[in-house]
Amino acid sequence: MTNIGKRIRQAREGIDRNKLYTLEEAIGLLKARASAKFDETVEIALNLGVDPRHADQMVRGVCQLPNGSGRTVRVAVFARGPKADEAKAAGADIVGAEDLMEKVQSGNIDFDRCIATPDMMPIVGRLGKILGPRGLMPNPKVGTVTQDVAQAVTDAKGGAVQFRVEKAGIIHGGVGKVSFTEAALAENIRAFADAVQKAKPTGAKGTYLKRVALSSTMGPGVRVDPATVHAH
């Protein structure tokens, strides 16, 4: 265990916990300290001035990362007939109807994103208690209940990241890998922050984007000046 402690200590060296870094500085610090043997995910945490217990302060949406997420996303689609064929042609990993529902009910959830055509929602609705807590429930607000399944599959595979505010008013999201260039990460992060900004609810009062922090899977958190995160 001492090695882990030592590695974290070394990674934290040179990072001022109280300082707000520019986005570019923060990305540079993260990349310089990524020491894991795998390609770590870069994660963003946004503290918002909202109380999600109120319906008019709920924040959710989807962001198409311009440089992709760097992760392989397995996509399941609930569809029949021609729509099922379209989904398969677009690269969906699992396509089905009642058979897919039974798979999910038996606990076989081998996918990261779930898409459905509107006519399949009576079937998908029965899976709410299983898919809901995992954040996999198809929803028209984020484009995962749609007739255009091919586009939804392409988006999911190409770096579409869903976000939803948690109880404490925080949104977390994976915005790329430490192997990405600094410019690619900055572009992804600004696109993500921009999408969250556009999803600002009517009930939000005062400062909306309060705090921003970046971290990598195994690395320390770095605080970022929110003013440097807005898309230019």
C-alpha positions, 0 to 999 in steps of 0.5 A: 500500500505504501507505493500507492500512497507514495504515488499519490503524494508525488502526483500532488506535489506542485499542485496548490489545492487552493489555487484556481488554474486556467484550463490549459494549466490544469490539463498540463498538470494532469497529463504530467502526473498520469502515472497509471499503466493504463490510459486514464480517463480525464473527468470533470466535476462541475458544481452548479448553483441549483437544487435538483430537488426542485423540478425547475432546477433539474439539469440534464442533457447530452454533449457530443465531444468533438474529439470523442471520449476515447472509450469503447461504448457498447450500445443496445437498441430496442427496435423491430423490423427496419429500425432494428436493421438500421441500428445493426447497420449503424454498429449497435452491439445488441438489438432486440425487443422482448428477447432483449427485455428478458435478457435485461430482466435476468441481469444480463446488462452487457451495454453502456448506452441504451436507445429505443424507438418510441413504439418500444417504450411500453416494453422498455418502461417495464425495465425502469427499476433496472435501467433507471438506477444505472443511468441507462433508461432511454429518454427523449430529452437526451436523444435516446428515444428516437426514430433516428436510431442510426444517428443515435447509435453513431452519436453514442459510439462517437463520443456523445456523453450524457450528463445529469446533476446529482443531489448535491448540485454536481455534474460529473463527466468523462471528457477524454483520455490523458493520451489526448493532446492538450488542445483536444482535451481543452476542446472537449472540456469546453464543449461539455461545459457549454452543453451544461451551460445551455441546459441551465434550467429556468429555476437557477438563480445566482451564479450557475457555474460555481466551481470546476475541478479536473482529475484523472482516474488515479490522479489528484484533483485540480481546481480550474478557474470557471472563467477559462472553461467557457467556450471562446 
